Amino acid sequence: MKDPQSRIDTSVAHSARVWNYWLGGKDNYEADQLAGEAYERTFPPSRAFAQESRHFLRRMITYLAGEAGIRQFLDLGAGLPTVNNTHEVAQGIAPDARVVYVDHDPIVIRHVDALLTSTPEGATAYVEADMQDTETVLAGAARTLDLSRPVALVCCDVLGHIVDLDEALGLIERLTRRLPSGSHLALSHCWADGPEHIAAQNAYNATGAIPYILRPPAQIARFFEGLDLVEPGLTSWPNWRPDSTTGTATIRAGWGAVGRKP
């Protein structure tokens, strides 16, 4: 296998690195910074958007590890390490939580060690695979997780990178079908907050970077078919179990929910 560094093209913006830039991280390059700044000029709430997405993930994991009692997490499209990573939140509540991250991006692989810390009681692991390769994902996850027991499938703002909606829906259906009763889907997806947001995303997609498809709530709801939605159901990020850190920049643009498999 090639060294991940040799597979990284720093001349083209990358969504994980742009996100990292907006969150104040250091794992980004000039192309990412320029793309992030161009996006912000068209859609000024971009940085707040990234931060509120992270807060939404934290609240979902807090619910799952706390009130729902979930101890196993399968996080698709891990992205670059930043604050409030899934294992940090889950193990901060339940030290025996076991977390498996999935990604095949060389940028993420280069920084994977930062995701592989764990409490002594729990475990954190990484599967290098395309998230759409269901068999490889589940086989890799089974080395750390007991797939006969409930698992939280975490998909935070990654399904927009699957351009075809039916393919994205099929991925979630295949994975949730293979997980046992009592498993949960924790899903976040972006939708357009007006014409400026659409223009910014279209301009970004045209740069040659991996595109992201903004989907309306009616389409996002389809990922939860067959699942029982946890209160307050599918809603915008600021309206899902808000706390003292919840902002309002994404009142229309970020949507998500947690659903339980009966």
C-alpha positions in Angstrom: 0.0 0.0 0.0 1.3 3.5 -0.8 2.2 5.9 1.9 -1.0 8.0 2.4 1.0 11.2 2.1 1.9 10.2 -1.5 -1.8 10.0 -2.4 -2.7 13.5 -1.1 -3.2 16.2 -3.7 -2.8 19.5 -1.9 -3.5 21.6 -5.0 -7.2 20.9 -4.9 -9.5 21.7 -2.0 -10.9 18.9 0.0 -14.0 19.0 2.1 -12.4 17.4 5.2 -9.6 20.0 5.2 -12.0 22.9 4.4 -14.1 21.8 7.4 -10.9 21.5 9.5 -10.0 25.1 8.4 -13.4 26.4 9.4 -13.1 24.7 12.8 -9.7 26.4 13.4 -7.6 23.2 12.8 -4.1 23.0 11.4 -4.6 20.1 9.0 -5.3 22.1 5.8 -3.5 23.7 2.9 -3.6 26.9 0.9 -6.1 25.4 -1.6 -8.4 24.5 1.3 -8.1 27.9 2.9 -8.8 29.7 -0.4 -11.8 27.5 -1.0 -13.1 28.0 2.5 -12.7 31.8 2.2 -14.4 31.9 -1.2 -17.3 29.9 0.3 -17.6 32.3 3.2 -17.7 35.3 0.9 -20.8 33.9 -0.7 -22.3 32.3 2.4 -20.9 34.1 5.5 -22.3 31.7 8.1 -19.9 28.9 6.9 -17.7 28.8 10.1 -20.7 28.8 12.4 -22.2 26.1 10.2 -19.2 23.8 10.8 -19.2 24.5 14.5 -22.9 23.8 14.9 -22.6 20.6 13.0 -20.0 19.5 15.5 -22.2 20.5 18.4 -25.1 18.5 16.9 -22.9 15.4 16.6 -21.9 15.8 20.3 -25.6 16.1 21.4 -26.5 13.0 19.4 -23.6 10.9 20.9 -24.4 12.2 24.3 -28.0 11.0 24.0 -27.0 7.6 22.6 -24.3 6.9 25.2 -26.4 8.3 28.0 -30.1 8.0 27.8 -30.2 5.3 25.1 -27.5 3.2 26.8 -25.6 2.4 23.6 -22.1 1.1 24.0 -21.1 0.4 20.4 -20.6 3.0 17.7 -19.9 2.7 14.0 -18.9 6.1 12.5 -19.0 6.3 8.7 -16.7 8.9 7.0 -14.7 9.7 10.1 -13.1 12.9 8.7 -10.1 14.6 10.2 -9.8 14.6 14.0 -11.0 17.7 15.7 -12.9 18.5 19.0 -15.6 16.3 20.3 -14.8 13.2 18.2 -17.3 10.4 18.6 -15.0 8.2 20.9 -14.2 11.2 23.1 -17.9 12.0 23.7 -19.1 8.4 24.0 -16.3 7.3 26.4 -16.6 10.5 28.4 -20.1 9.3 29.3 -19.5 5.5 29.1 -15.8 4.6 29.5 -16.5 1.0 28.2 -17.9 2.3 24.9 -16.4 0.8 21.8 -16.0 2.9 18.6 -15.1 2.0 15.1 -14.3 4.7 12.5 -14.6 4.1 8.8 -12.8 6.1 6.0 -10.6 5.4 3.0 -9.4 9.0 2.4 -5.6 9.2 2.5 -5.9 12.6 4.2 -7.8 11.0 7.1 -5.6 7.9 7.2 -2.5 10.2 7.6 -4.1 11.5 10.9 -5.7 8.3 12.1 -3.6 7.9 15.2 -5.3 10.9 16.7 -8.6 8.9 16.5 -7.3 5.8 18.0 -7.0 6.8 21.6 -9.3 5.1 24.1 -10.1 4.6 27.7 -8.7 1.4 29.2 -12.3 0.0 29.6 -13.3 0.7 26.0 -11.8 0.4 22.5 -11.3 2.6 19.5 -10.5 1.2 16.0 -10.3 2.2 12.4 -11.4 0.4 9.2 -9.9 1.6 6.0 -12.7 1.1 3.5 -15.1 2.9 1.3 -18.2 3.4 3.4 -20.3 2.0 0.5 -18.4 -1.4 0.7 -20.9 -2.9 3.2 -19.2 -6.2 3.6 -15.7 -4.8 4.2 -17.2 -2.2 6.6 -19.1 -4.8 8.7 -16.2 -7.4 8.6 -13.8 -4.7 9.9 -16.2 -3.5 12.5 -16.8 -7.0 13.8 -13.2 -7.2 14.9 -14.0 -4.6 17.6 -17.8 -4.6 17.9 -20.2 -7.4 18.8 -22.7 -7.0 15.9 -25.3 -9.2 17.7 -25.7 -6.3 20.1 -27.1 -2.8 19.4 -24.9 -0.5 17.5 -25.2 3.2 16.8 -24.5 3.9 13.1 -23.2 7.5 12.9 -23.4 9.4 9.6 -22.5 13.0 10.2 -22.7 15.1 7.0 -21.1 12.4 4.8 -24.0 11.2 2.7 -24.1 14.3 0.6 -20.8 13.0 -0.9 -22.8 10.2 -2.5 -24.3 12.0 -5.5 -27.0 9.5 -6.3 -29.8 9.6 -3.7 -30.8 6.0 -4.3 -27.2 4.8 -3.7 -27.1 6.8 -0.5 -30.4 5.4 0.7 -29.3 1.9 -0.3 -26.2 2.2 1.8 -28.1 3.0 5.0 -30.7 0.4 4.3 -28.0 -2.3 3.8 -26.3 -1.4 7.0 -29.3 -1.0 9.3 -30.8 -4.2 8.0 -27.7 -6.1 9.2 -27.7 -4.5 12.6 -29.8 -6.0 15.4 -33.0 -4.6 17.0 -32.2 -1.7 19.4 -29.6 -0.3 17.1 -29.8 3.4 16.2 -29.1 5.6 13.2 -27.7 9.0 14.1 -27.7 11.0 10.9 -26.9 14.6 9.9 -27.3 16.1 6.4 -27.0 19.6 5.0 -29.7 21.5 3.1 -29.6 24.8 1.4 -30.1 28.0 3.5 -31.2 30.2 0.6 -29.7 31.1 -2.8 -26.4 32.2 -1.4 -25.8 28.8 0.2 -26.7 27.1 -3.1 -24.4 29.4 -5.0 -21.5 28.7 -2.6 -21.9 25.0 -2.8 -22.2 24.9 -6.6 -19.1 27.0 -6.9 -17.2 24.6 -4.5 -18.4 21.6 -6.4 -17.2 23.1 -9.7 -13.6 23.4 -8.3 -12.8 19.7 -8.9 -13.2 18.9 -5.2 -15.3 16.0 -4.1 -18.9 17.4 -4.5 -21.5 17.6 -1.8 -25.2 17.4 -2.6 -27.5 19.5 -0.5 -30.8 17.6 0.1 -34.1 18.9 1.4 -35.7 17.5 4.6 -38.2 15.4 2.7 -35.3 13.5 1.2 -33.3 13.3 4.4 -36.4 11.8 6.1 -36.2 8.8 3.7 -33.0 7.6 5.4 -35.1 6.8 8.5 -37.8 4.7 6.9 -38.5 1.7 9.1 -37.0 3.3 12.2 -38.7 4.9 15.2 -37.6 8.5 15.4 -36.4 9.7 18.8 -38.0 12.9 20.0 -38.0 15.6 18.6 -37.8 13.7 15.3 -36.2 15.1 12.1 -35.5 18.7 12.6 -32.9 21.4 12.1 -29.7 21.1 14.2 -30.5 24.0 16.6 -33.9 22.4 17.3 -32.6 18.9 18.2 -32.2 18.8 22.0 -30.6 22.2 22.3 -28.3 23.1 25.1 -26.1 26.1 26.1 -23.8 25.7 23.1 -26.5 25.5 20.5 -26.3 28.3 17.9 -28.9 29.4 15.3 -26.9 30.0 12.2 -28.1 26.6 10.8 -31.7 27.0 11.6 -32.6 25.9 8.1 -29.4 24.5 6.6 -28.5 21.6 8.9 -31.0 18.7 9.5 -30.8 15.4 11.3 -32.3 12.9 13.7 -31.8 9.8 15.6 -33.8 6.7 14.8 -34.1 3.4 16.6 -34.5 0.0 14.9 -37.5 -1.8 16.3 
